[in-house]
Amino acid sequence: MNLGLIAGNGRFPFLVLEAARAQGHRVTVIATKEEAFTDLDGAAAKCGAAIHWISIGQLGACIHLLTQAGVTHAVMAGQVKHTKIFAGGIRPDVTFMGLLARLPFRSTDGLIGAVAGVLRDHGIELIDSTSLLQPMLASAGVMTRRSPTEEERKDFEFGYRMADAIAGLDIGQTIAVKHKAVVAVEAMEGTDEVIGRAGYLAGAGVRIVKVAKPNQDMRFDVPVVGLATVQAMRVAGASALSIDAGKTLIFERDAMLDSANEAGITIVGRERN
């Protein structure tokens, strides 16, 4: 398969690149100048993959490069911060401007879903971003040495209703709860910032609930946690984390769980019906 890798922020693109090459795919990397790490150049060279750097707004250039390379399937890997899109500084090309003009609203699902549609129109199918990284998906049940206390379980149960609601509205995927009260809600700022704000507002003992959307499209915006998540929780004094099993990617799993165990943090994978 000729696979296109559209790379954003974080380590996700590196993992997808390595997995794709290990499975024998020919990979063309399209890296976003505003987000992707510059050492992606070295990783692409090591894997024998072509790499091209473009602006987030250059959708037409992205399609041209992928079709030139004979790409039939593509994966989106890595974050593009919503604030980067809405704070200005990005110059959309004609293709991207046309897409924006047709959108009734500009939520994550609406925007990226429209990009997927444009790619499909040019013979490029956007595929499940976790398809190459199945072992990294969260497992069900308690993953740490410590299980949640009864109070933490009650906060999780309370938080699920709220988190599922905001995720279903495509607002965010993370909330912080304490004593059955919502302390902080994610919008565009990201999980670590929500955790930090929750610690500032409510002090030690907040619980973090991160969920997938009710009808999560696994091609994009898949929930991700990792060592940085637990580090943010330790700074904030958060005691418990719930993530959705089979719908959440865990980066640096061993280091993340070691850090959680060291701090007495419990991490649970929720099974969803």
C-alpha positions, 0 to 999 in steps of 0.5 A: 500500500502507498500510505500518506502520513499527515503529521501533526504535533507529538510522537504519534507520527513517529510511531505510525511511520515506524509501524507502517514501514515495519508492515511493508507500506511505502510512506509519504509524509506530509508534515505541518510546519506549525505543529510537527516536530522537526526531527521527523526529517531524520525519522523519515530518512531512516525509514526511507520515506519521502517528507514534505513540509507544508502549512496547515492551510495548504490543503491543495498542496497536500492533495497534490503531493499525495496524488503525485506519490500514488498514495491511495490511503492516508492516516492523520497522526498527531495533534493540530491545536484548535487555537492554532487554527482559530487564533489566525496566522494560517493562510488557507489556500483556495482548496481549503477556503472552498472547504471552509465556505461549505461548512455549516459549523467548524467543530473538529468533526465537521472540519476534519470530516470535510477534509476526509471528504475532499481527500476521498474525492481525489482517490485517497481514503482516510483510514483508522489512525489506530489501525497500525497501533492496536497494541497501544490502545487502552485495555479494560479495567484497572491498569495500576497497582491501586484500584479506585476508592469508592469515592473515586468510583462515584466521581467517575460515574458522575463524571461519565455523564458529563464527559459523554455529553460534552464529547457528544457535542464535540466540545471536548473530551476531558473533564475534572471532577471532585466530590461529584462536582465538575471542576473543569471542562475541556474546550480547545486548550487540551487535556494537560491544561484542564488538569492544571486548571482543576488543580488550581481551582479545587486542589488535591484529589480531583479525578480526571475523566477522558472519553471518546465521542459516543460515535468516535470516528477512529480516523481522527481526534482519537483520545490520547494519554501518556506520561505527560498526562500523569505528570500533569496530574502529579503537579495538580494533585489529581488522584485518579484517571479514567479513559475509554478502553479500546478507544484511547491511545496510550503513549509511553505506557510503561513509563506512564504506569510507573509514574502513576504507581509511584504517585499512588494514582489509579488509572482505569479503562472504562468498558463502553457498551 
